């Protein structure tokens, strides 16, 4: 459910990134360095959008539990969509079950 929501949100917001640089975007190298040095996060998962124009990335710190969800644009920017703490992966054998 979380992944579907993220893709839906990204689908609504990504076209904005093609027209201008949003205030939450930075050159990829700058954003990656900031995530590593300031938050101790590393890239843990990624997926290409259905139109093939963007990559959704999830960065996470195993030490602190912080996470950041980003969109990588074809223009070389990383744009933050959301961030937080305590990302929880649903084990495969429990997916689709209601709690």
MDAnalysis code that builds the backbone (N, CA, C; Angstrom):
import MDAnalysis as mda
import numpy as np

u = mda.Universe.empty(297, n_residues=99, atom_resindex=np.repeat(np.arange(99), 3), trajectory=True)
u.add_TopologyAttr("name", ["N", "CA", "C"] * 99)
u.add_TopologyAttr("resid", np.arange(1, 100))
u.add_TopologyAttr("resname", ["UNK", "UNK", "UNK", "UNK", "UNK", "UNK", "UNK", "UNK", "UNK", "UNK", "UNK", "UNK", "UNK", "UNK", "UNK", "UNK", "UNK", "UNK", "UNK", "UNK", "UNK", "UNK", "UNK", "UNK", "UNK", "UNK", "UNK", "UNK", "UNK", "UNK", "UNK", "UNK", "UNK", "UNK", "UNK", "UNK", "UNK", "UNK", "UNK", "UNK", "UNK", "UNK", "UNK", "UNK", "UNK", "UNK", "UNK", "UNK", "UNK", "UNK", "UNK", "UNK", "UNK", "UNK", "UNK", "UNK", "UNK", "UNK", "UNK", "UNK", "UNK", "UNK", "UNK", "UNK", "UNK", "UNK", "UNK", "UNK", "UNK", "UNK", "UNK", "UNK", "UNK", "UNK", "UNK", "UNK", "UNK", "UNK", "UNK", "UNK", "UNK", "UNK", "UNK", "UNK", "UNK", "UNK", "UNK", "UNK", "UNK", "UNK", "UNK", "UNK", "UNK", "UNK", "UNK", "UNK", "UNK", "UNK", "UNK"])
u.atoms.positions = np.array([
    [0.817, -1.191, 0.000],
    [0.000, 0.000, 0.000],
    [0.862, 1.256, 0.000],
    [1.947, 1.259, 0.769],
    [2.824, 2.422, 0.829],
    [3.442, 2.689, -0.529],
    [3.946, 1.660, -1.210],
    [4.571, 1.849, -2.512],
    [3.575, 2.393, -3.512],
    [2.349, 1.894, -3.512],
    [1.332, 2.369, -4.441],
    [1.021, 3.838, -4.190],
    [0.954, 4.238, -2.938],
    [0.697, 5.634, -2.602],
    [1.835, 6.516, -3.067],
    [3.061, 6.073, -2.865],
    [4.217, 6.863, -3.277],
    [4.218, 7.049, -4.784],
    [3.927, 6.018, -5.524],
    [3.911, 6.121, -6.977],
    [2.800, 7.056, -7.418],
    [1.637, 6.982, -6.774],
    [0.538, 7.875, -7.101],
    [0.938, 9.318, -6.845],
    [1.522, 9.598, -5.702],
    [1.962, 10.947, -5.389],
    [2.993, 11.411, -6.395],
    [3.957, 10.574, -6.697],
    [4.983, 10.935, -7.662],
    [4.357, 11.191, -9.019],
    [3.416, 10.366, -9.419],
    [2.760, 10.552, -10.705],
    [2.089, 11.905, -10.816],
    [1.612, 12.430, -9.712],
    [0.961, 13.732, -9.721],
    [1.954, 14.882, -9.705],
    [3.099, 14.685, -9.096],
    [4.036, 15.782, -8.914],
    [5.192, 15.820, -9.900],
    [5.554, 14.708, -10.467],
    [6.731, 14.657, -11.333],
    [6.672, 15.626, -12.513],
    [5.539, 15.808, -13.200],
    [5.539, 16.739, -14.327],
    [6.009, 18.138, -13.963],
    [5.811, 18.550, -12.728],
    [6.274, 19.859, -12.283],
    [7.794, 19.964, -12.411],
    [8.519, 18.885, -12.134],
    [9.972, 18.924, -12.156],
    [10.522, 19.134, -13.556],
    [9.773, 18.780, -14.590],
    [10.249, 18.970, -15.948],
    [10.234, 20.438, -16.355],
    [9.431, 21.259, -15.692],
    [9.259, 22.651, -16.082],
    [10.158, 23.621, -15.325],
    [10.493, 23.337, -14.098],
    [11.334, 24.233, -13.310],
    [11.978, 23.452, -12.179],
    [12.961, 24.083, -11.561],
    [13.633, 23.436, -10.436],
    [12.881, 23.787, -9.167],
    [12.236, 22.800, -8.582],
    [11.499, 23.006, -7.337],
    [12.484, 23.293, -6.209],
    [12.025, 23.976, -5.167],
    [12.936, 24.309, -4.061],
    [13.486, 23.096, -3.320],
    [12.879, 21.937, -3.488],
    [13.369, 20.743, -2.802],
    [14.215, 19.867, -3.720],
    [14.752, 20.446, -4.793],
    [15.615, 19.723, -5.736],
    [17.042, 20.243, -5.655],
    [17.986, 19.377, -5.970],
    [19.398, 19.748, -6.001],
    [20.090, 18.862, -7.027],
    [21.242, 19.317, -7.541],
    [22.007, 18.424, -8.418],
    [22.247, 17.096, -7.694],
    [22.151, 15.993, -8.423],
    [22.226, 14.656, -7.819],
    [23.463, 14.476, -6.949],
    [24.619, 14.881, -7.430],
    [25.856, 14.687, -6.658],
    [25.800, 15.432, -5.326],
    [25.245, 16.636, -5.339],
    [25.119, 17.434, -4.113],
    [24.156, 16.772, -3.142],
    [23.001, 16.348, -3.642],
    [21.990, 15.713, -2.788],
    [22.509, 14.400, -2.198],
    [23.177, 13.588, -3.030],
    [23.720, 12.313, -2.551],
    [24.740, 12.537, -1.442],
    [25.622, 13.503, -1.634],
    [26.639, 13.800, -0.624],
    [25.980, 14.252, 0.682],
    [24.964, 15.090, 0.578],
    [24.250, 15.579, 1.761],
    [23.566, 14.425, 2.502],
    [22.924, 13.538, 1.754],
    [22.246, 12.403, 2.390],
    [23.235, 11.503, 3.114],
    [24.393, 11.285, 2.501],
    [25.405, 10.420, 3.121],
    [26.048, 11.078, 4.340],
    [26.495, 12.318, 4.170],
    [27.269, 12.976, 5.224],
    [26.407, 13.502, 6.363],
    [25.281, 14.107, 6.060],
    [24.455, 14.724, 7.083],
    [23.526, 13.724, 7.779],
    [23.017, 12.750, 6.997],
    [22.011, 11.842, 7.552],
    [22.458, 10.383, 7.620],
    [23.626, 10.072, 7.078],
    [24.127, 8.704, 7.102],
    [23.293, 7.752, 6.264],
    [22.600, 8.282, 5.247],
    [21.721, 7.457, 4.423],
    [22.436, 6.943, 3.177],
    [21.982, 5.793, 2.728],
    [22.469, 5.156, 1.498],
    [21.267, 4.741, 0.667],
    [21.452, 4.647, -0.630],
    [20.396, 4.186, -1.525],
    [20.089, 2.722, -1.214],
    [18.806, 2.417, -0.930],
    [18.431, 1.046, -0.605],
    [17.461, 0.437, -1.617],
    [16.744, 1.273, -2.372],
    [15.860, 0.737, -3.408],
    [15.550, 1.828, -4.430],
    [15.203, 1.380, -5.642],
    [14.854, 2.325, -6.697],
    [13.942, 1.642, -7.707],
    [13.211, 2.454, -8.458],
    [12.312, 1.937, -9.488],
    [12.128, 3.010, -10.555],
    [11.994, 2.576, -11.785],
    [11.751, 3.489, -12.901],
    [10.249, 3.737, -12.988],
    [9.852, 4.986, -13.226],
    [8.432, 5.301, -13.380],
    [7.893, 4.673, -14.655],
    [6.577, 4.542, -14.741],
    [5.963, 3.860, -15.881],
    [6.245, 4.547, -17.208],
    [6.488, 5.852, -17.195],
    [6.806, 6.552, -18.445],
    [8.302, 6.506, -18.770],
    [9.102, 5.936, -17.866],
    [10.537, 5.796, -18.092],
    [11.335, 7.079, -17.977],
    [10.717, 8.140, -17.497],
    [11.388, 9.440, -17.453],
    [12.035, 9.774, -16.117],
    [11.679, 9.049, -15.072],
    [12.191, 9.353, -13.740],
    [12.497, 8.062, -12.991],
    [13.315, 8.207, -11.967],
    [13.630, 7.079, -11.088],
    [13.233, 7.478, -9.678],
    [12.455, 6.636, -9.036],
    [12.088, 6.849, -7.633],
    [13.148, 6.151, -6.793],
    [13.699, 6.860, -5.812],
    [14.737, 6.289, -4.961],
    [14.347, 6.405, -3.490],
    [14.679, 5.364, -2.742],
    [14.520, 5.411, -1.285],
    [15.891, 5.259, -0.663],
    [16.285, 6.246, 0.103],
    [17.539, 6.241, 0.840],
    [17.203, 6.008, 2.303],
    [18.099, 5.319, 3.009],
    [17.816, 4.989, 4.400],
    [19.109, 4.891, 5.193],
    [19.025, 5.257, 6.461],
    [20.135, 5.070, 7.393],
    [19.819, 3.874, 8.273],
    [20.639, 2.851, 8.198],
    [20.454, 1.681, 9.054],
    [20.755, 2.035, 10.513],
    [21.572, 3.056, 10.713],
    [21.970, 3.449, 12.067],
    [20.859, 4.215, 12.788],
    [20.249, 5.199, 12.112],
    [19.255, 6.050, 12.767],
    [17.814, 5.695, 12.410],
    [17.613, 4.971, 11.312],
    [16.267, 4.640, 10.866],
    [15.626, 5.712, 10.006],
    [16.354, 6.801, 9.725],
    [15.787, 7.850, 8.869],
    [15.713, 7.361, 7.426],
    [14.748, 7.896, 6.665],
    [14.612, 7.553, 5.252],
    [14.208, 8.793, 4.467],
    [14.532, 8.781, 3.180],
    [14.186, 9.866, 2.270],
    [13.710, 9.260, 0.968],
    [12.590, 9.745, 0.458],
    [12.038, 9.310, -0.815],
    [12.260, 10.427, -1.819],
    [12.940, 10.081, -2.937],
    [13.320, 11.088, -3.927],
    [12.903, 10.693, -5.334],
    [12.888, 11.684, -6.213],
    [12.704, 11.462, -7.642],
    [13.982, 11.946, -8.323],
    [14.588, 11.076, -9.126],
    [15.761, 11.456, -9.926],
    [15.243, 11.816, -11.315],
    [15.517, 13.035, -11.749],
    [15.046, 13.504, -13.046],
    [16.069, 13.201, -14.134],
    [15.617, 13.233, -15.377],
    [16.521, 13.035, -16.506],
    [17.527, 14.174, -16.606],
    [17.195, 15.316, -16.011],
    [18.080, 16.469, -16.027],
    [19.167, 16.420, -14.973],
    [19.250, 15.326, -14.207],
    [20.322, 15.173, -13.231],
    [20.031, 15.749, -11.860],
    [18.760, 15.972, -11.558],
    [18.389, 16.481, -10.245],
    [17.821, 15.367, -9.385],
    [17.966, 15.514, -8.079],
    [17.258, 14.675, -7.113],
    [16.298, 15.600, -6.386],
    [15.028, 15.214, -6.352],
    [13.985, 16.031, -5.732],
    [13.343, 15.246, -4.606],
    [13.359, 15.830, -3.405],
    [12.807, 15.143, -2.244],
    [11.288, 15.186, -2.279],
    [10.689, 14.011, -2.113],
    [9.234, 13.897, -2.048],
    [8.765, 13.830, -0.603],
    [9.510, 13.087, 0.212],
    [9.131, 12.916, 1.607],
    [10.317, 12.352, 2.377],
    [10.247, 12.445, 3.698],
    [11.265, 11.824, 4.545],
    [10.647, 11.519, 5.903],
    [11.328, 10.701, 6.661],
    [10.802, 10.334, 7.974],
    [11.724, 9.362, 8.672],
    [11.152, 8.579, 9.553],
    [11.936, 7.600, 10.304],
    [11.108, 6.332, 10.478],
    [11.807, 5.213, 10.563],
    [11.162, 3.954, 10.870],
    [10.440, 3.306, 9.706],
    [11.005, 3.369, 8.515],
    [10.401, 2.683, 7.365],
    [10.256, 1.213, 7.717],
    [9.130, 0.640, 7.424],
    [8.873, -0.754, 7.788],
    [8.563, -1.558, 6.535],
    [9.381, -2.544, 6.246],
    [9.143, -3.447, 5.120],
    [8.151, -4.522, 5.557],
    [7.180, -4.797, 4.724],
    [6.217, -5.856, 4.996],
    [6.803, -7.156, 4.446],
    [6.983, -8.175, 5.290],
    [7.506, -9.454, 4.800],
    [6.601, -10.004, 3.687],
    [7.199, -10.657, 2.717],
    [6.454, -11.167, 1.568],
    [5.283, -12.036, 2.001],
    [5.482, -12.894, 2.981],
    [4.407, -13.803, 3.389],
    [3.235, -13.087, 4.066],
    [3.400, -11.812, 4.440],
    [2.317, -11.046, 5.079],
    [1.680, -10.023, 4.143],
    [2.234, -9.819, 2.969],
    [1.697, -8.808, 2.055],
    [0.289, -9.169, 1.607],
    [-0.571, -8.182, 1.600],
    [-1.942, -8.386, 1.194],
    [-2.881, -8.763, 2.328],
    [-2.330, -9.045, 3.476],
    [-3.168, -9.394, 4.642],
    [-3.511, -8.130, 5.415],
    [-4.665, -8.110, 5.950],
    [-5.084, -6.994, 6.799],
    [-4.706, -7.296, 8.233],
    [-4.244, -6.258, 8.948],
    [-3.867, -6.483, 10.353],
    [-5.020, -6.198, 11.279],
])
